[in-house]
Structures are given as structure tokens and as C-alpha cells.
Amino acid sequence: MENNIRYVEESTKLRDGACGLAWRCVDMAKLFLSGHHPAFELVGGGRKAHQLQLPNPPAK
């Protein structure tokens, strides 16, 4: 566990990824606040938010 914490704290890739994510969130918030975005539907994320789409079974 301590090694995992140390790895996360010292990882430049994770830090850069988190920084990029934070900037994308800020940019998206600015876009929403500006009101200059097309109408869209927000959908819930995660596997529990959507019904599983199974292909049609083969005809017998």
C-alpha cells in the first residue's frame, strides 16, 4: 500500500494526466457558462446507467 501511494505521488504521467483533466474541466465549465454550445442531452455514465445491448440471437 505504501508503495502504491509513493508511486502515485511521484508519477509524472499521472500528474500530467490529472492536470490535463483539470484543464479540460475548466474549459468545459467556461463553455457551459458562456452559453455558446449546441443543445445536447446529458447521459448518465457507468454500466448501471444503461441497459445492456445484446445482438439479436440467430434465427433457428
Number of C-alpha atoms within 10 A of each C-alpha: 6 6 8 9 9 10 12 12 11 11 11 11 10 13 13 11 12 12 12 12 12 12 12 12 12 12 12 13 11 12 12 12 10 9 9 9 10 7 7 6 6 6 8 9 8 7 8 8 9 10 7 8 6 6 6 6 6 5 4 3
